[in-house]
């Protein structure tokens, strides 16, 4: 699906909801000339899928 059709505000809302729920987020889009960019945010604490504490705390 085209990035513009999904909408940045909608995607940001999903990211906010996921992180508040303790879920990591992976976001990637195709760029021009066959390049791909990927961004990951790890939900540190609490993370619903990890039994260990955040190393920063």
C-alpha beads as a LAMMPS data file, in Angstrom:
LAMMPS data file: protein, C-alpha beads

57 atoms
56 bonds

1 atom types
1 bond types

-500.0 500.0 xlo xhi
-500.0 500.0 ylo yhi
-500.0 500.0 zlo zhi

Masses

1 110.0

Atoms # bond

1 1 1 0.000 0.000 0.000
2 1 1 1.274 3.434 -0.846
3 1 1 2.673 5.395 2.115
4 1 1 0.605 8.469 1.267
5 1 1 -2.607 6.420 1.236
6 1 1 -1.985 5.025 4.708
7 1 1 -1.344 8.443 6.206
8 1 1 1.345 9.510 8.628
9 1 1 -1.111 10.475 11.381
10 1 1 -2.716 7.021 11.254
11 1 1 0.687 5.293 11.428
12 1 1 1.829 7.497 14.318
13 1 1 -1.334 6.630 16.206
14 1 1 -0.645 2.917 15.766
15 1 1 2.945 3.365 16.928
16 1 1 1.858 5.308 20.022
17 1 1 -0.758 2.676 20.849
18 1 1 1.723 -0.179 20.391
19 1 1 4.459 1.359 22.541
20 1 1 1.972 2.235 25.301
21 1 1 0.854 -1.405 25.206
22 1 1 4.402 -2.708 25.672
23 1 1 4.948 -3.776 22.048
24 1 1 8.053 -3.096 19.943
25 1 1 7.546 -1.267 16.644
26 1 1 9.176 -1.884 13.251
27 1 1 8.477 0.591 10.452
28 1 1 9.915 0.465 6.951
29 1 1 9.238 2.070 3.588
30 1 1 10.629 1.758 0.096
31 1 1 12.500 4.799 -1.190
32 1 1 13.431 5.762 -4.734
33 1 1 15.940 3.691 -6.730
34 1 1 15.100 0.451 -4.920
35 1 1 16.323 1.547 -1.499
36 1 1 14.558 0.607 1.718
37 1 1 14.665 2.379 5.069
38 1 1 13.773 0.676 8.310
39 1 1 13.296 2.088 11.789
40 1 1 12.789 0.062 14.942
41 1 1 11.763 1.210 18.413
42 1 1 12.113 -1.249 21.258
43 1 1 9.625 -0.775 24.065
44 1 1 11.900 -0.955 27.054
45 1 1 9.727 -1.079 30.118
46 1 1 7.297 -2.630 30.379
47 1 1 7.749 -4.859 27.339
48 1 1 5.026 -7.481 27.244
49 1 1 7.275 -9.989 25.423
50 1 1 10.407 -9.692 27.598
51 1 1 10.943 -10.907 31.140
52 1 1 13.902 -8.624 31.836
53 1 1 14.088 -4.978 32.813
54 1 1 15.310 -2.202 30.589
55 1 1 19.106 -1.821 30.883
56 1 1 18.680 1.953 31.198
57 1 1 16.678 1.682 34.433

Bonds

1 1 1 2
2 1 2 3
3 1 3 4
4 1 4 5
5 1 5 6
6 1 6 7
7 1 7 8
8 1 8 9
9 1 9 10
10 1 10 11
11 1 11 12
12 1 12 13
13 1 13 14
14 1 14 15
15 1 15 16
16 1 16 17
17 1 17 18
18 1 18 19
19 1 19 20
20 1 20 21
21 1 21 22
22 1 22 23
23 1 23 24
24 1 24 25
25 1 25 26
26 1 26 27
27 1 27 28
28 1 28 29
29 1 29 30
30 1 30 31
31 1 31 32
32 1 32 33
33 1 33 34
34 1 34 35
35 1 35 36
36 1 36 37
37 1 37 38
38 1 38 39
39 1 39 40
40 1 40 41
41 1 41 42
42 1 42 43
43 1 43 44
44 1 44 45
45 1 45 46
46 1 46 47
47 1 47 48
48 1 48 49
49 1 49 50
50 1 50 51
51 1 51 52
52 1 52 53
53 1 53 54
54 1 54 55
55 1 55 56
56 1 56 57
